[in-house]
Structures are given as structure tokens and as C-alpha cells.
């Protein structure tokens, strides 16, 4: 069902929600929130848009394939950032000790690896949460088959 | 391998992500990626074992922050032995699964299967070496969810029902563990096991009910996940409805890591003195005595080979908890040794049963009679596993049961030793009839000369060989476990 008010408002809200989610993710080391909270916000914006425009529109950009890519990028990115420290001779997930630049404390690009880890978590959470809702919406079972209504 | 403690957790997860990603493109990559990751894990675990036995426990402060500020993992001898068990066990199970699961699961479900197995391996490794109670909870959660996944991955109704039951009950268990962790944190102010262990005597004196409640919740939470009788109700369905390789993973390895977690909390956090001032060991004693008899008696009535093995797991978990609840070094060492031995023999039995089911298409004991003529090696391995379960001298099961009984005698309770022996005889009552009918029963026309492919047969034969080898030369696990038990009782 198409609803003019809903789809128009969703069109205005989607960029705002996404930018706010990105803000929460990237400022995770400075302010409350972080990867998980920001990722959920981005996913919530996408779910709002998909619900009001129809999930088939979302499928064009965020289908199982691209969501899987983002998912893997986020989750293995986290482990790989942790392993960077190991290859530089420090303990797993070591931050400044492993040579990540500290930047100016209080500024956006500071805190070394924490910023990157937050971004990895954000990508992973956004892709997973939206993927779960899309999968439930499409009625897919555990093995991905779609039941026709 | 200074980074081994972090790598045994990080690598299986990384492997799981990459295998999950590649699974939709090249399923072969996911299959062999899973086996390869498990093999690397086994290699790291072995090198950790050799390092830890030479240099003592290895503590690894993640991110370079030492406890109590940061999160540490510690590989002690118990952790290293169980890690080795997990790595080698998972490698063999996944190798078996290569030739087995693609046909059993189908392409779609298989894509999810390999990443889930690796996630489970990572979660189990983290649970075994966690030194932080909250980490312990998180890893237990990862294990539970991944375990539910590998039970229900092929979406058969029986498997879905079993895994939903398991999901709900293990959520109750996780809730109990989380609540207990919160209670301990509120009275001691730490999550690090060593720090809590130091602060606990004072906390127990000022807040006896909170600490007692936390211990009770840990017992129930991990007891539920480890299928301690009467909290075992989910196990028979879950372990018999799952695909064969999953059954072996779950029954052989997953329930064991919760025992290790509970043993750590009881002996390393509470310490023997404080533990035996609480009623927890006595409760565990009666529950486990019930498990040894209930599991065996119900197993006698089973007609399905995988259900029989599942009920046998309940009985054998009874031995482990029985040994842990006796205040004797020998009994605790026997129980920890049985963690290792039962894992080896149960994985062997489940894989052999899985191979038989795959060849004949039959799951009931009567339908598998005379199977020895068409699958001689698999049946021989099954027989060795069954004899080890009964505890026949010359198999590894004998050594661990011997030490549990020895511990009972140390305490001056010969009746307890009689309990162990009587329950062992009961397990003979359900394993032997099947073994006898497999060799001498009528052959209903099984396909002739149909052993599985080498990748399927090799893990079964290797595990059966380990059962016999560690029965005659028990020094490798036994010596370590005696040392662990000694260190448990050295704590105050």
C-alpha cells in the first residue's frame, strides 16, 4: 500500500536519521552511544523507509548479497583491526601502544583504533539489524527460501 | 605463540565471518575453510599446551590493559588441555562433516552450517579460557545461539522444536548466570575471577545470602547448559534431532565447556573452603547421583541410536558432576579427566552412528542389526567407544571412573564407589545388546562393503584409537588433570 504522507515524510526523515546515526557512530569515543547505538539508528531509518516505500525498493541497494558484504566487512574488520596490533608486536586490540595515531583528544579523529572499531561495529550492526527485519518481512526461513503467501 | 590466547578466540570468529561470506559464492571454500580454521586452532592449542606445561599459566591482557581494569584471558593447564580437545575434536568432526553434511543438509542450509560451527568453536574456546565473569557470560551466550543454529540448520520440524526448547531453556540458564555475575559484582566490585576470589571471603561474611544466591544461580545456569539431571530435559531432543556432526559437536564438546566453567567458578573463584561451607556441592552430589541412574535407565528403553547416545550423555555428565562434588583430589581429577575422555568417546560414537545412519538410512537399533558385516571398521570403532563408556579396563573410560571411585574411597565412602560401578554396569545394559546384535544379529540386507569415504572413516578410527591409547597410556591427560586438581585444592 502506498501512502503519500508516509512516503513523503519518510523521504525527509531518512537522510536526517542516517546522518544522525553516522554522527553517533563516529562520535562514539567522545559522547554517549557508539557503534551499536548508531548502527541501530541507521537501520531504523532504513526500516522506516522500506516500510513506507516497500521493501522491494530497498532490495535494489540492500539485498542479501550487499548486506552480507557489509556484515562481513564490519565483523571481520573488527578482528583485523585487533590483529593489526598483534602484527605490530603488541597485545590483541592494543590501541595507542600499537602505533595507532592518537590525534587531538576531544576532536573527531582521535582515540586511535577506537574510532575504527566503532565504525566497524556500526556497519555490522546496521547491516545485521536491517537484514533481519528484511528477512522476516520477506518471510524467508532459516535457509532463505521465500514462502508465497 | 605468545598471542595464542587471543588467536584461539579471534581466528575461529574471523574464519566464521569469511566462510559465511564466501559460502554463497563458493561453497567449497566455506567447507575447507572451516576445516582449515579448526586445524589452525588445534595447532595453536597444541603449542599453547606445550608452552603452558613448561612455563606455567599464560595470562593475556587484551588491549594491553591488565585486570581488574581490562579484560584478561588466562590459559592454565586445564584451559590448554580443553582447548586442545576442542581444536582437535572440531577438526575431526568438521572433516567428517565434509563428506556427510552436504548431502544431509542441502546447499542452502550448508551455507550457514560452516560459519555456525566455527562461531561455536570460537565461543567454546573463549568460555574455557575466560578470566572475566562477564566475558564468560558473553561466550556462553555465543555458544548457546550457535548451538541452536547448528541443531535447526536444516529446518526439519523435529529439529526446530528441539532447538526452540534448547533456546528457551538455555536463555533461562544464561539469565541465571548473568544475574549471578551481577550479584557478585555488587558485593565484590570486580568481574575478574582472581580479584573476586580474593574479595569473596570478606563479601561472603558480610553478604552471605547474596553470595550463596550467586553460587546457586551459577550451579543452575551452567548446570542447565551442561544438562545436569534434572535440568537435562532439552538434551535428548536437541542432540538426537540435530545433524550427525552437530550431535557430535554438542554432545562431545559443548556440554563439556560449561562443566569447565562451573569447575572454575566453584574451585577457582569460591575455593574449596568456601565451597564446602555452602550446600552447593551436596546438591550437585545428589543431582549427579540421580543423573548416573536416570540417564542409564532411560537409555535402556531407547530404540533410536542417537537418542540412546543422548541419554548416555546425561548419565556420563552425571559422573563428571559426581566427581566434582566430592572433596577429594582424585575424584576431581577423575571428573576432569572424564571431561576429556567422554568427549573423545562420545564424538567417536556419534560419528560412527552418523556414518551407519547415512549408509543404511535407519536410526532404530533393530534396523542396524548385523551392520558389522557391511561396515566392519565403523562398527569396531563404535564397539571400542561403547566399551570405553562402560569403563572396561584398557579403555580411557576405565581410568577416569577409576579415579572418581578412588576419590570416593579417599573420603571413606565405599558406597559412593559402588554407585559408580553400579551405574557403569547399567551402561553395559544398553550398549552391549546393540554391539552384540551388530555383530551376531540377523542382517536385514544392508548394502555390502559400504564403508564411508576415507575422510569420513579416518576421524572415527582416530578417535577410537585415542580411546584405547589413553586407556593404556593415560599419562598425557591424567597427569595434567591431577595437577589441576591439586592446584584447585591448594587455593584457600
Interface residues (C-beta under 8 A of the other chain):
Chain A: X64 X65 X68 X69 X71 X72 X75 X76 X79 X80 X82 X83 X85 X86 X90 X91 X92 X93 X94 X95 X97 X141 X142 X143 X144 X145
Chain B: X3 X6 X7 X10 X13 X14 X17 X18 X20 X21 X24 X60 X61 X62 X63 X64 X106 X108 X109 X112 X152 X153 X154 X155
